[in-house]
């Protein structure tokens, strides 16, 4: 027997409206017990919410969605009352007294997935939409929620399936196998799949930046203007700026958005030899932050000859500050190399453009809000397709078919066709209760 679940679906705290959501086979009887009747499906009904003694707890709108035409694919009841925490707790406890249990985090969306109302990529986009940090991130999440990303993945999967059928057909006729696989159209089909995967990977990679943001760490020697550049990017005096070297002793994090790209900019202590114990700790933290960064902005004074730029694992942008003192113009000097004046603001817009170019971010238009697991699966699919193409060209049909099977499995992981229970648990427990 499927259990009926309930939870408060609106955020904690006081608000004008609060919603208690119920999903499962008992939703109809819960409505009858609390409202006196079950509302007409998909029609807002004004009613009093009454306890077991017939006393009103609250009043508001009730919505009933009959299975399978609901978010979860089950009977769903929503009680929309006033957003007072005490009232919502009373209403939730009342529903729980009707043979209903409290929902786990993400269980409503998990049921939508299990009942095939959403595929796994769509289900993940729900939490991504809720957590969107910019307009472009929200639009990309909505694009995935409507199924555009899944349709693109499954279109590739269909092409792989058709090619796999052809290749496996060649295996059934071993005397003709090489002739089958030598057909140039077979290789062209595999190359087209490879190109389609490249396209969707690019769109997903842009979306990953929108979803996860960018950890950008500012490094350099003391007194080169790192904190001033941070303030210029943010447009506010967030970091203390003095002429005394070593002013910054700890990490300072500031969140900002550049053309839809969420960025956490991290100012660090100047890198130098020091006998000051506190400054030494700040420098150690700075080095650790630079080692973990998604991107590094290394700052020097404009005009410095042969700057010693450390080698970092992350992409590095060289910033030549104080060009107002050298009289040289602000702007891009070369790829990943920009001159500016944090004091006057000249070159700051060039810096923002270079930050986006550094990580290959071209904006959120057309992007899918891809997660790291999506990227990994797409890369695995592409590697398998390329292996399959090599086997086709070598006339090894069985190995080519196996590679194409691996491709389909990787694509299936994205939408939930081939997904482990452990992965499902990891995904849905990241949701809030009530969603």
N, C-alpha and C positions, 0 to 999 in steps of 0.2 A: 504494500500500500504506500503510495506516494504521500509524504508528509506535507502538510500545509505550513508555510513559513510566513513570518511577519517581521517588519522592522520600520523604524522611522526613516523616511526617505529624504528628509530635508536636513540641512546642516545643523549641528548643535548650536544652541543659543536662542535668543528671542527673535521673533520675526512676525510679520503680518500674517503669514500662512505657514502651517506645518502639515506634513502629509505622513500618514501611516499607510503602508502598502502591505497587502496580503496576497499570497499566491499559492494556489493548490486546490485540491478538491473540496476543501471545507470553506472556501471563500464565499460561496453562495449562502451557506448556513450562517456564517459570521455576519454577513450583511443582514440577514433576516433577524438575527438576535439583537443587533445593535441599532438597526434602522427601523425594524418592524416589517420590512419587506426588502426584497432584492431589487435594486434599481433596474430599469430597462437598460440592456447592454448599450454601451457607447453613448449614453446620454447623461449629462450632468443633472443630478437630482439634489435639490435642497432638502436637508433633513436634520433632525436633532439626533445626536449620538447619545444613546441612553445606556446606563449600566444595568445590572441584573435586577435591580429594584425599580427600574423604570425612571430613575432620576437622570436628568440631562447632564452630561459631562461637558458637552460643547455642541455647537451647531455649525453646519457648513455644507460643502458639496460632497456628494458621493458619486463615484464612477465605478461601473462594473464592466469588465471586458470578459466575454465568454471565450473559452478555449475553442479553437486554437488561435483566435484572432486577438492576441494580446502580446505584450512584450516578452513574456516568458513562454508563451504557447499554452499556458494553463489558465484556469479561471483566475482573474485578478480583480481585487477590490482596492480602491484607493479612497481613503477618508481624508478630505482636505478641510482642516479646521484652522483655528488660530494657533500661531506659532509659539505658545507659551510652553516651556519645557515641562512644567508640572502637568499641564493638560495633555500634552503628547504622551507623557509617561503613563498617565491614567488610561488613555485610549489604547496604547500599546498593550498594557497589562490586561485590559479588558479583552482584547483579541486573543492574547495568549491563554486566557482562561477558557477559551472555546475549543480546546484541543489543538491549538496551534503552537508551534515552537518558534523561538527567535532565529532569524536568518543569520547565517554565517556571512562574513565579508564577501561581497561579490556573488552571493548565491543566486540572486535574481538573474543576473547576466549569465551565470553558469548554466542555469536552467534554460535560458534562451538559446545558448549554444547546444546543449544536449538535446533540446527539442527542435533543433535545426531552424530556429528563427534567425540566428546569426551564425556565420562561420567564425573560426577562432580569430582571424585577423580583424573582423568587424567587432568582435567582443573586446579585443584589446583596444580598439580605437575609442570605445566608450570612455575608458578611464583616461585615455590620452586627451580626449575632448574636454573632460572635466578639469584636467590639470594643465590645459593649454596656457602658455605664458605670453602668447602674442596672437594677433589676429591671423597671421599666416599659419601659425601652428593649429589654431582652431579650424581654419579652412581645410588644412591638410588632413586633420583628424576626421572632419566631416566627410571629406572625399573618401576616406577609407571606410567610414561607417556606412556610407551608402552602397558599398560593395565595389567601388571602382578599382581598388587595389586587388581585391580578390578576383574580379573578372579578368584583370590583366594577367594575374598568375595562372588562372585556370585556362585562359586562352593559350598560353604557352604550353601548359600541361596537355591540352588536347592535341597540339601540334607534335609534342613528343610521343604521345600515344599513337598517333597515325604513323609516325616514322618507325616506332617500335614494332607495330603490327607488320609493316612492310619488311623490316629486317628479320623478324621472326618467321615470316613467311618464306624468306630466302633460306632459312635454316632447314625448313621442311623439305627443301629440294636441294640437297647438298651438291649434286652434280652441276646445278646452275647457280650456286651461291655466289661465286665470284662475279659472274656476269650480272647478277642482280645488284650486288653492292658496287660494281664498277660503273653503274649508271650515274652520270654526273648529277642528275636530279636528286639523288639520295644525299650526296654531299652538300648540295645547295640547300636542301631542307634542314640539315644539321647546322649549317652556317647561319641560316635565318633564325633558328632557335637561339643560337649563341648571341646574335645581334639583338634579339628581343630581350634576352636576359641582361645584356649590357645596358639597354635603355631603362629597364625597370630598376636596375641597380642604381643608376645615376639618380633617378627620381626618388628612390627610397633613401639614398645616402643624404640627399638634401633634406629630406624629412626627418632623418635621424638627428641632424643638427637642430632642427626645430623642436624635436621631442626632448632631447637630452640637454640641449644648450652647449655652450662652449666654456671651458675653463681656461681663461687667458691669464697668464702670469707675467707680470712686469718685472724684469730683472735689470741689473746693471750696477755700476760702481756707485758709491755715495755721491749725492749732490749733483747728479746729472739731470734731475728733473722728473724722476719717476712719479712721485706723488703729484706733481703739477700736471703731468699728462693724464693721470687718473682723474683729477678734478676737471680737466678740460673735456675729457670724454663724457663724464657724467653731467657736466654743466653745473656743478655745485662744489663748494669747498668741503669735501668729505675727508680729505687727508690733510694733516698738519704739514705746512710748508715753511721751512726756515732756511737760512743760509748756512746753518751748522750741519756739517756732514754727520750722518748717523742718526738723524732725527727719527726715522722710521725704525722701530725696534721689533715690531711684530707684524703678522700678516693682517692686511686690511682688505676685506671682501666687499665689493659693491656690485649689485646686479643692474644691468641695463639691457636695452633691446636696440639693435642696429638693423633697421630695415626688416624687422620680423625675426631676427636671429637673437635668441636669448643668450646673454653673455654674463658670466661671472668674472669680473676683472679683479685680480688679486695683486695688490701692491706689496712689495717685499723690502726687507732691509737691504741696504747697499752691500755688495760683495767686496770685502777687503779683509786684510789681516787686522785683528783687533785684540787688545788685552782686556777690554771691558767684558766682564762675564755676561752681562745682560745682552750686550750687542752680539757676543759670540752665539748665544742661543738664538737670537733673531736671524743671524746669518745662516745658522744650521737649518732653521725652519724655511728660510728662503730657498736654500739649495734643494731641500726636500720637495718644496712646492714646484720648483722649476723642473725637477725630475718627473713629477706626476702630471704636469700640465698637458692639456690638449693642444695648446699653442703657446709660444713664448714671444714676448715683445722685449727685445734687448735694447736698452737705451744707452746712447753715448752722446757726448757733446759734439755738435756740428763742427766740422773742421778737424776732428781728431784723426791723426794719420795712422794707418794700419791698426785699426782697433782689434783687440784680441777678443774675438767672439767665441765663447765656449761652444762646444758641440752638444746639442740637445737631441733627445729622441723625438721630440715634437717639432712640427714646422716652426721656423723662427723668422720673425720680422725684425729687421734692423731699423731703429728709429733714431734719427739724428736731431736732437733737440737743441734749442737756443740758436736757430738760424738767424734770429733777429740781431744777435751779437756779431755774427760773421758777415752779415750783409748778403748772404746767399739766399736765393729764392726758396720758398717752401714748395713742397710737392713731391711727386714720386721721382726718386733718383734712378731706380732700376726695379726689377721684380723683387718684391719683399724688402724694399729699401725706400724709406720715405724721410724727407726732411721737414721739420716743422718748428713752430715756436709755441710752446705751451703758454707762454706769457701773453702773447697777442692773439692766439687762436689760429694763426695762419698755418695751414696744412693739416688741421685736425680732421676736416672732411676727407682729405686724401688718406689720412691714417685709417679712417673707418672703412673706406673702400678697400684698402690693402689688407685689412683684417679679414674681410669677407673673401678676398681673392686667395689669401693664404691657405684657407681650408677648402677652397673650391665652392663656396656658397654663393649661389646666384639668385637667391630669393626663394620664396615659398610657392610661387605660382607653378601649378602642375605637379608639385611634390606630393609623394605619399608619406605619411608619418610613419616611416619604417622604424622598427625596433632593431636592436643589435641581432636578435635571433633571426629576424627576417633577412637581414643582410648576410648573416652566416649561411642560412639555408639557400639563398639565391646564389651565393658564391659556390657552395657545394654543388648546386644544380649545374652551374656553368662549367665547373671543373669536370663534372661527369659527362656533360655534352661534348666537351672538347676531347675527352678520352674516347667517347663513342665515335666521334668524327675520325680520329686517328685509326680506330679499329676498322671502321668502314673502308677507309682508304687502303688499309692493309688486307682487306678481304676476309677479316675474321668476324663472321656474323654473330656467333654466340657471345663473344666478348663485347661486341657493339650493343647487343640486346641487353646484356647485363648492365652496361653503363647507362643506357637509357632508362632501365628500371630504377637505378639509383637516382637518376635525375627526377623521375616522377615521385619518388619517395621524399626527396628534399622539398619539392614543391608542395606535396601533400602536408608536410610538417607545418607549413605557413598557415594554411586554412583549416587545419585540424583533422584532415583525413587520416593521417598517421601520427598520432600524438600520444605521449605517455601520460599516465595519471599524475606523475610527479610534476610534469610541466604544467598541466592544468591547475594543479594546486598552487604552484608558484605564481601563475598569472592571476587567478581569481582572488587569492588572499591579499593581493595588493589593492583591491577595491575597498571602498568604504562600505560599512554596513548600510543596507537599504538600497544598494545598487548592484 
